[in-house]
Amino acid sequence: MSNIISFIGVIESAAKVSQSADDRAVLDLLVSNAVGLGNKQQTIWFHVLLRGKRAKSDLKDYITKGQQVFVSGEMSQSEYQDSDVKTMYEINANIVDIVGNPSGGKQLKQQAPRQPYQTPRKAYEELERMKTARLEIT
């Protein structure tokens, strides 16, 4: 039985691509996720590994520190010790997708609207004018 998890988190370090023992590309990410509310909020850290074609793609070029990502995959956990015993969650990801602004926080130039906003009254008058013009043609 496997534990499947899906969440939205924040990239905490630059993406790294390496080769596995079986010569497959592996994209390595450190992703954080805040859970809880108020003073009970805590951060959970995930070591996310994406293997295969997506790892070889240019996805790593678009993932930057601070970028939000959607992650889904199989979760395992292990303990490690530095000053105290901590739990590390590892995700063998099936999906890693950028969420929100894909430019890493930089605002993209927005296109101007094609028509200026019309107040409801002006829009109604324009519709009536079009109806009248159509009746005159037929």
N, C-alpha and C positions, 0 to 999 in steps of 0.2 A: 504494500500500500504506500502510495506517495502523497506528500503534502504539496498541493498546488496553491500558490499564492499569487494574487494580483494586487498591485498598489501603484500609487503615484508618489514619487519621491524626488529628491534633489541630488544632482551630481555633485560630489564633494571633492573630486580630483580629476585630473586629465585622464581621458580614456587611453588605455594601452592595448596594443594588439601584439600577440605572441603566437608561437606555434606549439601545439600540444605534442605529446610523444608519438601520436599517430599521424602527425604532420597536418593537422587541421588548424585553421586559424581560430584564435580565441580572443574575443574582446573582453577586457577586464575593466569593471567599473566599481567604484565605491559610491553607494547611494544611501542617503539618509531619509528617514520618514518620521515625522513628529506625530505622536499619538497622545491622547488625553487632552484635558482642558485646564486652563488656568495654571495654578501652581503645581498641578499634578501632571503637567505635560512632561514627556520624556522623549528622547530621540532613540530610534532603533537604527542600527547600522547594518547594511546588507552588502556583501561581496557578491556582485552580479557577474556571471560568466555567460557570454553568448558565443556559441560555436558555429562554425560552418560558413556558408555564403554570406550571411548578414554580417558576420564578424569581418569578412574580407571587404565588404562594401565600404563606401565612403561615409558611412554612418558616424564613425569616430571623428570625422572632421567637423561634424555639426554638433556634436555633444561637447559642451564646455562646462566648466565649473559654474554651478548656480542654475543650470538648465533643468527644467522639470522634465521627467521622463515617466512613461507608463511601463511597468515591468510585470511580466507574467511568466511563471515557471515553477519548477520543482524546488522545494526548499529543504535544506538539511541544516543542522546546527552542530557546532563544536565549541568547546570551551578552550580559552587560552588564558594565560596568566601574565600580567605585568605587575602592577602594584597590588592588584587583587584579581580574583577569578572573574572573567567576563565571558559572555556568550557571543559568538560570531555566527550570524546567519549567512549561509551561502545559497544563492539562487542559480540553478542551472536554467537559464532563461530560454523560453521559446519565442518570446516577444519582448523587444525593447523599442519603444516608439517615443519620439519627441512630442511633448505636450505643450500647447501654448505657442509662444513666439519662438520660431525656429532659429532666430538669429542670435540666440544667447543673450537676450535682453535688449538688443538694439532695436529701436523702432524702425519699422519699414515705412517707406513713403507711401502714404495712402493716395489713391486716385480720387480726383474730384468727382462729385456726383454728376451724372450726365445732365440732369435737369435740376434747376434750383427747387428748393422746397416750396410747395404751394400751400397756402392756408386752405382749409377745407372749403371756404367760400369761393376762392379762385378756382379750385379744382372743379367744383360744382358748376361754376359759370363756363369753364372750358368744356365740360361734358355736355352742357346744354347747347353750346355753340356748335359742337360737333354733331349733335343730334339734328339740329336745325339744318346744318349744311348737308347732311345726308338726306334729309327729307326733300330738300330743294333739288338734289341731283336725280332722285327717282321719279 
